[in-house]
Amino acid sequence: MPWRFLGFIIASGIFLVFIGLNLENRSDVSFGFIKISQAPVYLTVFTSFVLGMLCSLPIVVSVRFRRSKNRGKNSAQPGVKKRGKKEPLKESLEESPHANDGTYGID
């Protein structure tokens, strides 16, 4: 099942219901130097949403650019271990002299 398409259809339905319920709701929007009177509420909400997405776009692009730039480097940063196989323990619990003494460091 194409989940993205199904999600798009559900989101579109929610948007249509929101617009239908707010067709007659109007408000004044002031930008400081200009005032828009009787603007539909759904237009102000969607405009704010789109402007917020546009403002976050440079951040997303810069993070992806940094990740793709760092993938080309094979050397790790100093002080940071690469992920890999765990090293085996140097001594097992059976060979340890304090494995079964029962004190567990409690006085």
N, CA, C and O atoms as CSV, one atom per row, in Angstrom:
chain,resi,resn,atom,element,x,y,z
A,1,MET,N,N,0.850,-1.180,0.000
A,1,MET,CA,C,0.000,0.000,0.000
A,1,MET,C,C,0.895,1.242,0.000
A,1,MET,O,O,1.809,1.330,0.820
A,2,PRO,N,N,0.666,2.166,-0.862
A,2,PRO,CA,C,1.474,3.395,-0.892
A,2,PRO,C,C,1.085,4.329,0.260
A,2,PRO,O,O,0.133,5.103,0.163
A,3,TRP,N,N,1.849,4.233,1.344
A,3,TRP,CA,C,1.502,4.965,2.568
A,3,TRP,C,C,1.623,6.473,2.401
A,3,TRP,O,O,0.844,7.223,2.989
A,4,ARG,N,N,2.582,6.924,1.612
A,4,ARG,CA,C,2.709,8.371,1.404
A,4,ARG,C,C,1.480,8.931,0.694
A,4,ARG,O,O,0.976,9.997,1.046
A,5,PHE,N,N,1.013,8.203,-0.300
A,5,PHE,CA,C,-0.163,8.655,-1.041
A,5,PHE,C,C,-1.393,8.661,-0.142
A,5,PHE,O,O,-2.195,9.594,-0.189
A,6,LEU,N,N,-1.543,7.629,0.673
A,6,LEU,CA,C,-2.662,7.563,1.611
A,6,LEU,C,C,-2.587,8.710,2.622
A,6,LEU,O,O,-3.609,9.312,2.950
A,7,GLY,N,N,-1.391,9.014,3.113
A,7,GLY,CA,C,-1.220,10.141,4.028
A,7,GLY,C,C,-1.538,11.468,3.361
A,7,GLY,O,O,-2.118,12.360,3.981
A,8,PHE,N,N,-1.157,11.594,2.092
A,8,PHE,CA,C,-1.475,12.819,1.351
A,8,PHE,C,C,-2.985,13.003,1.201
A,8,PHE,O,O,-3.496,14.114,1.341
A,9,ILE,N,N,-3.693,11.916,0.918
A,9,ILE,CA,C,-5.151,11.991,0.772
A,9,ILE,C,C,-5.805,12.366,2.093
A,9,ILE,O,O,-6.726,13.182,2.117
A,10,ILE,N,N,-5.344,11.783,3.187
A,10,ILE,CA,C,-5.914,12.099,4.510
A,10,ILE,C,C,-5.629,13.550,4.878
A,10,ILE,O,O,-6.518,14.247,5.368
A,11,ALA,N,N,-4.393,14.020,4.648
A,11,ALA,CA,C,-4.046,15.407,4.957
A,11,ALA,C,C,-4.859,16.369,4.105
A,11,ALA,O,O,-5.303,17.405,4.599
A,12,SER,N,N,-5.060,16.045,2.843
A,12,SER,CA,C,-5.874,16.901,1.969
A,12,SER,C,C,-7.311,16.964,2.465
A,12,SER,O,O,-7.935,18.024,2.431
A,13,GLY,N,N,-7.836,15.839,2.923
A,13,GLY,CA,C,-9.192,15.829,3.470
A,13,GLY,C,C,-9.309,16.699,4.710
A,13,GLY,O,O,-10.295,17.416,4.881
A,14,ILE,N,N,-8.304,16.637,5.575
A,14,ILE,CA,C,-8.320,17.472,6.786
A,14,ILE,C,C,-8.254,18.950,6.410
A,14,ILE,O,O,-8.955,19.773,6.998
A,15,PHE,N,N,-7.413,19.286,5.431
A,15,PHE,CA,C,-7.323,20.682,4.983
A,15,PHE,C,C,-8.649,21.161,4.403
A,15,PHE,O,O,-9.068,22.286,4.674
A,16,LEU,N,N,-9.307,20.335,3.619
A,16,LEU,CA,C,-10.589,20.726,3.030
A,16,LEU,C,C,-11.657,20.935,4.098
A,16,LEU,O,O,-12.460,21.863,4.002
A,17,VAL,N,N,-11.668,20.078,5.111
A,17,VAL,CA,C,-12.621,20.255,6.209
A,17,VAL,C,C,-12.323,21.555,6.955
A,17,VAL,O,O,-13.245,22.293,7.302
A,18,PHE,N,N,-11.037,21.843,7.205
A,18,PHE,CA,C,-10.661,23.080,7.885
A,18,PHE,C,C,-11.110,24.295,7.082
A,18,PHE,O,O,-11.659,25.244,7.642
A,19,ILE,N,N,-10.880,24.269,5.785
A,19,ILE,CA,C,-11.291,25.395,4.933
A,19,ILE,C,C,-12.806,25.528,4.932
A,19,ILE,O,O,-13.333,26.637,5.029
A,20,GLY,N,N,-13.510,24.407,4.824
A,20,GLY,CA,C,-14.969,24.454,4.809
A,20,GLY,C,C,-15.565,25.008,6.087
A,20,GLY,O,O,-16.568,25.723,6.052
A,21,LEU,N,N,-14.947,24.679,7.223
A,21,LEU,CA,C,-15.467,25.175,8.500
A,21,LEU,C,C,-15.124,26.643,8.745
A,21,LEU,O,O,-15.787,27.309,9.540
A,22,ASN,N,N,-14.091,27.153,8.067
A,22,ASN,CA,C,-13.648,28.525,8.317
A,22,ASN,C,C,-13.855,29.462,7.133
A,22,ASN,O,O,-13.195,30.498,7.053
A,23,LEU,N,N,-14.749,29.127,6.219
A,23,LEU,CA,C,-14.969,29.987,5.059
A,23,LEU,C,C,-15.482,31.367,5.457
A,23,LEU,O,O,-15.112,32.368,4.844
A,24,GLU,N,N,-16.316,31.423,6.464
A,24,GLU,CA,C,-16.908,32.703,6.842
A,24,GLU,C,C,-16.158,33.391,7.969
A,24,GLU,O,O,-16.481,34.532,8.299
A,25,ASN,N,N,-15.165,32.740,8.573
A,25,ASN,CA,C,-14.375,33.380,9.621
A,25,ASN,C,C,-13.324,34.273,8.967
A,25,ASN,O,O,-12.538,33.822,8.134
A,26,ARG,N,N,-13.325,35.536,9.353
A,26,ARG,CA,C,-12.388,36.486,8.767
A,26,ARG,C,C,-11.718,37.276,9.889
A,26,ARG,O,O,-12.283,37.463,10.966
A,27,SER,N,N,-10.502,37.733,9.607
A,27,SER,CA,C,-9.773,38.524,10.600
A,27,SER,C,C,-8.946,39.581,9.902
A,27,SER,O,O,-8.738,39.533,8.690
A,28,ASP,N,N,-8.476,40.539,10.688
A,28,ASP,CA,C,-7.593,41.576,10.169
A,28,ASP,C,C,-6.151,41.164,10.435
A,28,ASP,O,O,-5.820,40.680,11.516
A,29,VAL,N,N,-5.299,41.364,9.430
A,29,VAL,CA,C,-3.891,41.021,9.561
A,29,VAL,C,C,-3.091,42.302,9.348
A,29,VAL,O,O,-3.261,42.994,8.344
A,30,SER,N,N,-2.208,42.610,10.316
A,30,SER,CA,C,-1.393,43.811,10.229
A,30,SER,C,C,0.073,43.423,10.117
A,30,SER,O,O,0.569,42.615,10.902
A,31,PHE,N,N,0.768,44.002,9.137
A,31,PHE,CA,C,2.201,43.794,8.956
A,31,PHE,C,C,3.005,44.967,9.494
A,31,PHE,O,O,4.215,45.027,9.278
A,32,GLY,N,N,2.379,45.878,10.174
A,32,GLY,CA,C,3.051,47.054,10.719
A,32,GLY,C,C,2.908,48.261,9.809
A,32,GLY,O,O,2.543,49.345,10.265
A,33,PHE,N,N,3.189,48.083,8.537
A,33,PHE,CA,C,3.086,49.194,7.594
A,33,PHE,C,C,1.876,49.049,6.671
A,33,PHE,O,O,1.515,49.998,5.974
A,34,ILE,N,N,1.255,47.888,6.660
A,34,ILE,CA,C,0.062,47.657,5.849
A,34,ILE,C,C,-0.893,46.763,6.633
A,34,ILE,O,O,-0.467,45.910,7.411
A,35,LYS,N,N,-2.176,46.968,6.419
A,35,LYS,CA,C,-3.187,46.191,7.119
A,35,LYS,C,C,-4.126,45.576,6.081
A,35,LYS,O,O,-4.634,46.262,5.194
A,36,ILE,N,N,-4.343,44.261,6.216
A,36,ILE,CA,C,-5.279,43.563,5.341
A,36,ILE,C,C,-6.542,43.308,6.154
A,36,ILE,O,O,-6.510,42.637,7.186
A,37,SER,N,N,-7.647,43.850,5.675
A,37,SER,CA,C,-8.915,43.702,6.390
A,37,SER,C,C,-9.703,42.529,5.830
A,37,SER,O,O,-9.695,42.270,4.626
A,38,GLN,N,N,-10.375,41.833,6.717
A,38,GLN,CA,C,-11.279,40.746,6.370
A,38,GLN,C,C,-10.599,39.628,5.552
A,38,GLN,O,O,-11.151,39.144,4.563
A,39,ALA,N,N,-9.419,39.240,5.978
A,39,ALA,CA,C,-8.721,38.120,5.324
A,39,ALA,C,C,-9.270,36.813,5.876
A,39,ALA,O,O,-9.466,36.699,7.086
A,40,PRO,N,N,-9.522,35.826,5.024
A,40,PRO,CA,C,-10.018,34.538,5.527
A,40,PRO,C,C,-8.980,33.871,6.436
A,40,PRO,O,O,-7.778,33.936,6.180
A,41,VAL,N,N,-9.462,33.240,7.485
A,41,VAL,CA,C,-8.589,32.638,8.480
A,41,VAL,C,C,-7.751,31.515,7.863
A,41,VAL,O,O,-6.570,31.380,8.181
A,42,TYR,N,N,-8.351,30.712,6.989
A,42,TYR,CA,C,-7.592,29.602,6.419
A,42,TYR,C,C,-6.427,30.097,5.578
A,42,TYR,O,O,-5.392,29.433,5.519
A,43,LEU,N,N,-6.566,31.245,4.926
A,43,LEU,CA,C,-5.446,31.793,4.154
A,43,LEU,C,C,-4.314,32.263,5.057
A,43,LEU,O,O,-3.143,32.074,4.728
A,44,THR,N,N,-4.644,32.868,6.182
A,44,THR,CA,C,-3.590,33.311,7.093
A,44,THR,C,C,-2.860,32.115,7.710
A,44,THR,O,O,-1.644,32.160,7.897
A,45,VAL,N,N,-3.594,31.054,8.026
A,45,VAL,CA,C,-2.964,29.856,8.607
A,45,VAL,C,C,-2.037,29.195,7.595
A,45,VAL,O,O,-0.895,28.878,7.925
A,46,PHE,N,N,-2.506,28.981,6.371
A,46,PHE,CA,C,-1.686,28.322,5.364
A,46,PHE,C,C,-0.506,29.181,4.939
A,46,PHE,O,O,0.574,28.654,4.673
A,47,THR,N,N,-0.693,30.492,4.870
A,47,THR,CA,C,0.415,31.387,4.532
A,47,THR,C,C,1.486,31.333,5.616
A,47,THR,O,O,2.676,31.302,5.306
A,48,SER,N,N,1.079,31.320,6.873
A,48,SER,CA,C,2.038,31.217,7.973
A,48,SER,C,C,2.786,29.889,7.927
A,48,SER,O,O,3.989,29.844,8.187
A,49,PHE,N,N,2.095,28.827,7.606
A,49,PHE,CA,C,2.712,27.501,7.510
A,49,PHE,C,C,3.758,27.472,6.399
A,49,PHE,O,O,4.868,26.980,6.605
A,50,VAL,N,N,3.412,27.994,5.227
A,50,VAL,CA,C,4.342,27.991,4.090
A,50,VAL,C,C,5.553,28.872,4.382
A,50,VAL,O,O,6.678,28.491,4.060
A,51,LEU,N,N,5.347,30.039,4.982
A,51,LEU,CA,C,6.472,30.912,5.328
A,51,LEU,C,C,7.387,30.259,6.366
A,51,LEU,O,O,8.605,30.427,6.302
A,52,GLY,N,N,6.827,29.528,7.305
A,52,GLY,CA,C,7.638,28.801,8.281
A,52,GLY,C,C,8.481,27.718,7.623
A,52,GLY,O,O,9.641,27.520,7.984
A,53,MET,N,N,7.896,27.019,6.659
A,53,MET,CA,C,8.656,25.999,5.926
A,53,MET,C,C,9.776,26.638,5.123
A,53,MET,O,O,10.879,26.094,5.067
A,54,LEU,N,N,9.517,27.774,4.506
A,54,LEU,CA,C,10.555,28.454,3.731
A,54,LEU,C,C,11.687,28.959,4.625
A,54,LEU,O,O,12.846,28.967,4.209
A,55,CYS,N,N,11.363,29.377,5.842
A,55,CYS,CA,C,12.398,29.839,6.768
A,55,CYS,C,C,13.264,28.681,7.276
A,55,CYS,O,O,14.442,28.881,7.574
A,56,SER,N,N,12.700,27.483,7.377
A,56,SER,CA,C,13.483,26.339,7.852
A,56,SER,C,C,14.267,25.664,6.731
A,56,SER,O,O,15.144,24.846,7.008
A,57,LEU,N,N,13.978,25.983,5.493
A,57,LEU,CA,C,14.646,25.352,4.359
A,57,LEU,C,C,16.159,25.553,4.347
A,57,LEU,O,O,16.875,24.585,4.090
A,58,PRO,N,N,16.695,26.757,4.610
A,58,PRO,CA,C,18.160,26.901,4.628
A,58,PRO,C,C,18.847,26.039,5.687
A,58,PRO,O,O,19.959,25.563,5.459
A,59,ILE,N,N,18.216,25.832,6.823
A,59,ILE,CA,C,18.797,25.011,7.880
A,59,ILE,C,C,18.869,23.560,7.429
A,59,ILE,O,O,19.891,22.902,7.623
A,60,VAL,N,N,17.799,23.054,6.830
A,60,VAL,CA,C,17.775,21.668,6.366
A,60,VAL,C,C,18.819,21.446,5.277
A,60,VAL,O,O,19.517,20.432,5.282
A,61,VAL,N,N,18.927,22.381,4.355
A,61,VAL,CA,C,19.884,22.237,3.262
A,61,VAL,C,C,21.313,22.268,3.789
A,61,VAL,O,O,22.153,21.495,3.328
A,62,SER,N,N,21.605,23.146,4.746
A,62,SER,CA,C,22.965,23.225,5.276
A,62,SER,C,C,23.342,21.963,6.050
A,62,SER,O,O,24.490,21.524,5.969
A,63,VAL,N,N,22.416,21.373,6.791
A,63,VAL,CA,C,22.700,20.139,7.529
A,63,VAL,C,C,22.969,19.000,6.552
A,63,VAL,O,O,23.901,18.224,6.759
A,64,ARG,N,N,22.187,18.888,5.512
A,64,ARG,CA,C,22.408,17.821,4.527
A,64,ARG,C,C,23.718,18.030,3.784
A,64,ARG,O,O,24.410,17.065,3.463
A,65,PHE,N,N,24.061,19.276,3.510
A,65,PHE,CA,C,25.319,19.564,2.824
A,65,PHE,C,C,26.503,19.159,3.700
A,65,PHE,O,O,27.477,18.589,3.208
A,66,ARG,N,N,26.416,19.454,5.001
A,66,ARG,CA,C,27.492,19.075,5.924
A,66,ARG,C,C,27.626,17.560,6.015
A,66,ARG,O,O,28.740,17.037,6.034
A,67,ARG,N,N,26.507,16.858,6.070
A,67,ARG,CA,C,26.556,15.395,6.166
A,67,ARG,C,C,27.180,14.793,4.918
A,67,ARG,O,O,28.002,13.882,5.012
A,68,SER,N,N,26.797,15.290,3.756
A,68,SER,CA,C,27.362,14.728,2.530
A,68,SER,C,C,28.837,15.084,2.401
A,68,SER,O,O,29.608,14.309,1.836
A,69,LYS,N,N,29.240,16.232,2.910
A,69,LYS,CA,C,30.637,16.642,2.878
A,69,LYS,C,C,31.476,15.776,3.814
A,69,LYS,O,O,32.608,15.428,3.480
A,70,ASN,N,N,30.935,15.423,4.983
A,70,ASN,CA,C,31.665,14.607,5.959
A,70,ASN,C,C,31.703,13.138,5.572
A,70,ASN,O,O,32.582,12.415,6.043
A,71,ARG,N,N,30.797,12.671,4.744
A,71,ARG,CA,C,30.805,11.265,4.339
A,71,ARG,C,C,32.013,10.940,3.472
A,71,ARG,O,O,32.475,9.799,3.455
A,72,GLY,N,N,32.520,11.921,2.761
A,72,GLY,CA,C,33.666,11.685,1.900
A,72,GLY,C,C,34.954,11.481,2.664
A,72,GLY,O,O,35.904,10.913,2.125
A,73,LYS,N,N,35.012,11.927,3.896
A,73,LYS,CA,C,36.219,11.781,4.712
A,73,LYS,C,C,36.231,10.408,5.364
A,73,LYS,O,O,35.229,9.974,5.933
A,74,ASN,N,N,37.369,9.724,5.281
A,74,ASN,CA,C,37.488,8.404,5.900
A,74,ASN,C,C,38.074,8.467,7.292
A,74,ASN,O,O,37.901,7.539,8.081
A,75,SER,N,N,38.763,9.545,7.604
A,75,SER,CA,C,39.407,9.626,8.912
A,75,SER,C,C,38.404,10.088,9.955
A,75,SER,O,O,37.570,10.958,9.700
A,76,ALA,N,N,38.501,9.495,11.123
A,76,ALA,CA,C,37.619,9.872,12.219
A,76,ALA,C,C,38.195,11.078,12.933
A,76,ALA,O,O,39.381,11.381,12.803
A,77,GLN,N,N,37.360,11.759,13.681
A,77,GLN,CA,C,37.816,12.899,14.455
A,77,GLN,C,C,38.682,12.400,15.602
A,77,GLN,O,O,38.463,11.296,16.101
A,78,PRO,N,N,39.661,13.192,16.029
A,78,PRO,CA,C,40.496,12.739,17.141
A,78,PRO,C,C,39.680,12.586,18.419
A,78,PRO,O,O,38.855,13.439,18.748
A,79,GLY,N,N,39.915,11.515,19.117
A,79,GLY,CA,C,39.223,11.265,20.378
A,79,GLY,C,C,37.903,10.547,20.212
A,79,GLY,O,O,37.249,10.236,21.208
A,80,VAL,N,N,37.490,10.272,18.986
A,80,VAL,CA,C,36.229,9.591,18.749
A,80,VAL,C,C,36.523,8.223,18.166
A,80,VAL,O,O,37.192,8.113,17.138
A,81,LYS,N,N,36.026,7.176,18.817
A,81,LYS,CA,C,36.253,5.825,18.329
A,81,LYS,C,C,35.252,5.501,17.238
A,81,LYS,O,O,34.101,5.938,17.281
A,82,LYS,N,N,35.697,4.740,16.272
A,82,LYS,CA,C,34.797,4.269,15.241
A,82,LYS,C,C,33.976,3.122,15.805
A,82,LYS,O,O,34.443,2.364,16.656
A,83,ARG,N,N,32.759,3.007,15.322
A,83,ARG,CA,C,31.917,1.898,15.750
A,83,ARG,C,C,32.370,0.642,15.045
A,83,ARG,O,O,32.692,0.662,13.857
A,84,GLY,N,N,32.393,-0.414,15.761
A,84,GLY,CA,C,32.817,-1.682,15.173
A,84,GLY,C,C,32.512,-2.804,16.127
A,84,GLY,O,O,31.628,-2.689,16.976
A,85,LYS,N,N,33.241,-3.887,15.990
A,85,LYS,CA,C,33.043,-5.026,16.878
A,85,LYS,C,C,33.557,-4.695,18.263
A,85,LYS,O,O,34.554,-3.991,18.427
A,86,LYS,N,N,32.855,-5.217,19.253
A,86,LYS,CA,C,33.287,-5.010,20.629
A,86,LYS,C,C,34.527,-5.847,20.908
A,86,LYS,O,O,34.687,-6.957,20.402
A,87,GLU,N,N,35.385,-5.281,21.722
A,87,GLU,CA,C,36.591,-6.022,22.091
A,87,GLU,C,C,36.222,-7.055,23.152
A,87,GLU,O,O,35.398,-6.769,24.020
A,88,PRO,N,N,36.813,-8.249,23.103
A,88,PRO,CA,C,36.501,-9.259,24.120
A,88,PRO,C,C,37.070,-8.827,25.479
A,88,PRO,O,O,38.059,-8.099,25.559
A,89,LEU,N,N,36.412,-9.300,26.536
A,89,LEU,CA,C,36.885,-9.000,27.875
A,89,LEU,C,C,38.250,-9.638,28.090
A,89,LEU,O,O,38.521,-10.727,27.583
A,90,LYS,N,N,39.109,-8.957,28.843
A,90,LYS,CA,C,40.460,-9.455,29.036
A,90,LYS,C,C,40.488,-10.664,29.957
A,90,LYS,O,O,41.303,-11.567,29.770
A,91,GLU,N,N,39.619,-10.692,30.935
A,91,GLU,CA,C,39.556,-11.861,31.809
A,91,GLU,C,C,38.095,-12.206,32.039
A,91,GLU,O,O,37.264,-11.310,32.180
A,92,SER,N,N,37.782,-13.443,32.077
A,92,SER,CA,C,36.402,-13.855,32.272
A,92,SER,C,C,36.071,-13.820,33.761
A,92,SER,O,O,36.964,-13.700,34.600
A,93,LEU,N,N,34.805,-13.925,34.076
A,93,LEU,CA,C,34.380,-13.871,35.469
A,93,LEU,C,C,34.862,-15.086,36.262
A,93,LEU,O,O,35.118,-14.979,37.461
A,94,GLU,N,N,34.985,-16.225,35.609
A,94,GLU,CA,C,35.420,-17.421,36.324
A,94,GLU,C,C,36.882,-17.303,36.760
A,94,GLU,O,O,37.265,-17.827,37.806
A,95,GLU,N,N,37.683,-16.625,35.969
A,95,GLU,CA,C,39.103,-16.502,36.284
A,95,GLU,C,C,39.382,-15.346,37.234
A,95,GLU,O,O,40.479,-15.253,37.785
A,96,SER,N,N,38.429,-14.483,37.432
A,96,SER,CA,C,38.635,-13.324,38.286
A,96,SER,C,C,38.710,-13.756,39.750
A,96,SER,O,O,37.899,-14.574,40.184
A,97,PRO,N,N,39.667,-13.225,40.524
A,97,PRO,CA,C,39.781,-13.626,41.936
A,97,PRO,C,C,38.630,-13.114,42.785
A,97,PRO,O,O,38.394,-13.650,43.868
A,98,HIS,N,N,37.904,-12.096,42.334
A,98,HIS,CA,C,36.835,-11.504,43.129
A,98,HIS,C,C,35.455,-11.838,42.570
A,98,HIS,O,O,34.481,-11.152,42.878
A,99,ALA,N,N,35.363,-12.875,41.759
A,99,ALA,CA,C,34.095,-13.167,41.094
A,99,ALA,C,C,33.022,-13.657,42.067
A,99,ALA,O,O,31.861,-13.271,41.932
A,100,ASN,N,N,33.370,-14.484,43.030
A,100,ASN,CA,C,32.366,-15.075,43.901
A,100,ASN,C,C,32.696,-14.879,45.369
A,100,ASN,O,O,32.421,-15.768,46.174
A,101,ASP,N,N,33.280,-13.741,45.750
A,101,ASP,CA,C,33.631,-13.577,47.152
A,101,ASP,C,C,32.421,-13.128,47.966
A,101,ASP,O,O,32.476,-13.187,49.194
A,102,GLY,N,N,31.343,-12.688,47.349
A,102,GLY,CA,C,30.109,-12.402,48.046
A,102,GLY,C,C,30.038,-11.023,48.677
A,102,GLY,O,O,28.976,-10.672,49.192
A,103,THR,N,N,31.087,-10.221,48.675
A,103,THR,CA,C,31.019,-8.926,49.317
A,103,THR,C,C,30.434,-7.860,48.412
A,103,THR,O,O,29.712,-6.981,48.882
A,104,TYR,N,N,30.729,-7.921,47.141
A,104,TYR,CA,C,30.242,-6.977,46.159
A,104,TYR,C,C,30.576,-5.531,46.527
A,104,TYR,O,O,29.863,-4.615,46.114
A,105,GLY,N,N,31.631,-5.311,47.283
A,105,GLY,CA,C,32.081,-3.972,47.640
A,105,GLY,C,C,31.237,-3.302,48.713
A,105,GLY,O,O,31.328,-2.088,48.898
A,106,ILE,N,N,30.407,-4.080,49.433
A,106,ILE,CA,C,29.572,-3.493,50.486
A,106,ILE,C,C,30.215,-3.804,51.819
A,106,ILE,O,O,30.567,-4.952,52.089
A,107,ASP,N,N,30.374,-2.782,52.663
A,107,ASP,CA,C,30.989,-2.990,53.993
A,107,ASP,C,C,29.943,-3.277,55.029
A,107,ASP,O,O,30.271,-3.477,56.198
